[in-house]
Amino acid sequence: MYRYFGELLTRGAGGVLASGYPAAAADSVLPASASLLRHRGYSQAVDPADDPNFFTMVEGFFDKGAAIVEDKLVEDLKTRETAEQKRSRVRGILRIIKPCNHVLSVSFPIKRDSGEWEVIEGYRAQHSQHRTPCKGGIRYSTEVSVDEVKALASLMTYKCAVVDVPFGGAKAGVKINPKKYSSQLTWANFHFASSLNRCALAGPGIDVPAPDMSTGEREMSWIADTFATVMGHNDINAHACVTGKPISQGGIHGRISATGRGVFHGIENFINEASYMSQLGMYPGFQDKTFVIQGFGNVGLHSMRYLHRFGARCVGVGELDGSIWNPKGINPKELEDYKLANGTIVGFPDSTPYEGSILEADCDILIPAASEKQLTKSNAHKIKAKIIAEGANGPTTPEADQIFLERNILVIPDMYLNAGGVTVSYFEWLKNLNHVSYGRLTFKYERDSNYHLLMSVQESLERKFGKHGGSVPVVPTSEFQARIAVSTHILVMMTENRYCHSRCGTEINIHDDDDERLHPLIPVLV
């Protein structure tokens, strides 16, 4: 939040208020609807209903976060102004941060196998251009709407600020069920990508899409090809127009598992923190902890893999067509193989069907990794988990969030937890702009340097202790040998993903010292 605020202050938003209009006159410049921000309570944007509008829900969370950080932002503002002028400036910038800047709505025809023509709708929202390019995934879903892409674009802006990735937030959605289409899916992708190109909403320095729900490497390669053909034939950086591509087309190792791995690292930073675990009545570490995952897609699968690898036990997995349960544990590799073979997790051996909502199952860690608004006022009182790790975007409504706070349940928010995907996408974008893989220029040099270091240590030990001609061999451990033998391309992705979550987790713990409540982010990282 502070990084985003500072960027707006120095690049545009602050300049508008400082040079275009006096700070004290900000209220006359900004929309009248924003005048509610004058009060400390900010706007009451959240619907009282159990199923709020998604974008309204995100705005409500923003208002709560803005109320928390306002005093600190005023204190940190180093300008020659009165306290009242500083507060007016801060409130003005907070108003500028909140709305979604651009939304593109397009429609295009496709011809079905039956010969019938169908019109498909698509949307692309850009929340902020305080940093460019904008960044955000493209999802295929019949449920997608303008409000949904606006909400997700807003979350992307805050998510990038959390992990210090220099992108503005964006999101796209195409109203289509990919399972019901064959070759038409290619044309739908082409038409949507072409629409973005025609409206100047695509390009390595403008807007860079990525995979999301029901999209992956295949769709990203189609978009990259469309951009290179239509707009980028003279652009040497054309491959940087999209991330999440196949390795053979400029992609990067670790992108597919990046979001799930980030979820694991985010949980790791809190579950190993004794101060949080003591408030929950738990001991630090993953050993013998149980967890439940809702949604066995890309995020759910890889989160499950890493948690299982470090000693946690998955006791339940839920999807749209059913849920499975095994208190002794579910093996992620076996479940993945079963789903690939059968197209569902239902009927998985060594498990029983779970009757009721898997979200309400008895476990230590609950990971909603499906879609938004899964934890609501109606089921928040029934949640038995002590830790809720938001793998999906916006899975918790404001009413449920308040209930979890009252029940002393630790909620690790989405904008921190699932930021691993955009972190690694940033590295793929840089790789495409630099036109060289990570480690290609330095891999052998670094490996030889490590061996020279070991030889130097050995010679020093022999000079000190090998007085009678004996040798003191220094043998690399198997872990060290494996590390220096692997291309740094892979290691950079793994270590930097972990470092980003570790650094941000440390900041959360520092800022949370003065707050006895368990919510480390409410809801904008401060």
MOTA-V689845 format. One record per helix or strand of 2 or more residues. SS is the DSSP state (H for helix, E for strand). FROM is the first residue (numbers start at 1). TO is the last residue. Records with the same first field share a line. If there is no record, write none. Layout:
SS: FROM-TO, FROM-TO
//
This chain:
H: 2-10, 13-20, 23-29, 32-38, 54-76, 83-98, 146-162, 178-180, 184-198, 217-230, 238-241, 247-249, 255-271, 274-280, 298-309, 332-342, 358-360, 380-382, 398-406, 414-417, 420-434, 443-465, 478-485, 488-511
E: 102-111, 117-126, 134-140, 168-174, 207-211, 290-294, 313-319, 322-325, 352-353, 365-368, 387-389, 410-412
//
